[in-house]
């Protein structure tokens, strides 16, 4: 049997042989993607716990401490924060009680009850949180010399991550979800 151009038309199995490798590749890629579907956070384990602990410390700072970081927060405001962790000190820590310092990038939204998220005051940037022995939050004050202040507070290995914005949009999405759930 031939078509109008004279080419042979064989049984369906002969024409579709090339689909088998494509189907195999698709199945392999789908199997590799399954663990990532529905993932709630890009970080897990110790980094996630360190991020949570650092974010709660940041949220609990007084209005005066926020002012020292260059942010205006009043006693009526509620603050919701998240942190993407670059690393911890000591680097070999395996449980949160061993972690003394968290290095990362924070994102916060501040507002009063009834204030829509898009009208909230939002801030982000590099952060160093000393968990022990005395909890302390370090954020470089904005303005001239900001880059140099960040470089002074951040270990060299994390500096490249400090100047490109929030590395994971899921941190901001979680802050927004918490903000809207509690203030709206």
N, C-alpha and C positions, 0 to 999 in steps of 0.2 A: 504494500500500500504506500502511495506517495502523495504528498500535497501538491499544490499547483506549481511550486518552485522546484519540484522534483526531489525534495528531501524526504527521507524515510520517516515515517511516524511509527514508533514501536509501542509496545505495551506500556502502561502507565509506570511500572516499576523502573523501566529504563530511563524515562524522562525525569523522574523525581529523585534519582540517586544523590544528587548534590544537596538535597534538603537534609539528609541525615547528619552531616557534620554541623550544619547550622543549628539543628535541633539539639544536638549534644552540647554545643557551646552555650546555647540559651539555658538549658537545664542546669549546667554547672554555674553560670552566672546567677541564676535565680537562687540556687542553693546557697551560694556565698552571700547573697544580699539578705536572706531571711533574718539573720541575727540583728541586722541594722534597722529593720522595719519596726516602726513604733518605738524606737529608742527614745527615752525621756531626757537623757542627759549625755553629752559627749564624754563626760568624765565619770569615772566610777571608782570604787574602792577608796583608798586613802585620799586621793586628790579631791574627790567629791565631798568627803567628810571635812577635809581642811577648808574647802571653799565654803561650805555651809557654816562652819564655825567662824570663819573670818567675816562672812557677810552678816551674821548675827551681831558680832562685835561692832561692825561699822554702823548697823542700824541703831545700836544702843548708845552711840556717842551723844553727848549733850549738844545743844545748839551752839554753844561757845566753841566746842571742839570742831564742829562742822565749819564754823566761821573761820577758824584757823586754817582750814583746808581750802578756803575760798568759796564755800557754799553757804547760802543763806537758808537756814532752817529755823523755824520758830517752834515753841513748845506745843503749838496746836497741830503742827504738821506730823504726818506719819511717813516713815521712810521704809522703802522696800529695796533690798539690794541683792545682787548675785555676784559671784566671782568666778572667773575662769582661772584655774590654778596653772601656773607655769612650772612650779616646783616647790619643794618644802626643804626646810633645814631642821635637822640633819637630813642629807639626801638619802641615807640608808634607813630612815624611819619606816616602820611597818604598821604601826598603830598610831592613832591620833594623839595618844598621851605622850608619845615620843617627839611629836612635832613641836618645835619651838617657834618657827617662823613660816608663814605662807607668803609666796610670791605670786602675783597674778595681775589680772585686769578686772576692775570692778565696773558694774553698771547699777545705778540707783535711780529710782523715781520717788519724788516727794510730793505730797499733796494733803489736802484736808478732806474729810468725808464729803462726798458729793462732787468733788472735782474730777471731771473726766480725765482719763489717762493722758490723752493728747494735750491737755492743758496743764499737766503736772510739770514740775521742774525735774529735768533729768540730767544726770552727769555720769561721766565714765572716765576711766584712765588707769594707769598703772597703780598698783597698791602693794604695800608690804604690811603684813599684819604679824606682829609679835604676839604669840599666844601665851608664852611663858618666859620668864617668871612673872613679868608685869605686862598685862595685855596693853598693846599700843598699836594704833593704826597710823601708818605713814602714807600720805598722799602729797605729791608735789604740788605746791601752790601754782596756779596758772599765771600767765603773764611772761614778760621777758625773762629768759633764763630757765624756762620750764624744762626744756630738754636736758639741760645740764643738771638740774635738780633731780630729775628722774634717773639719770645716769649715776648720780651720787648715791641714791638710795637702793638701786637695783643691782644685784650681782651681774657681772659681765655676761654670763651665759644666757641671761633672760632679757637683756637690753634689746636684742633684735625684735622681740615680741611686743615691746612697749609702744611702738610708734605707728602701728598699723590699724588701730582700732580694736574693737572687741572681736576676739578670734572665733567666737561661737555665738551665733544669733539666738541659740536656744536659751542662753543666760538671760538675755533681754526679754524673750518671750515668757520665761518663767516669772520674771519680775512683774511684767505687765499682768499676767494671770493672777498673781497674788494681790497686786494693787487693786485690780478691778473686783476681785472677790471680796476684799475687805472694805473698800471705800465707796463702792457704788451700790 
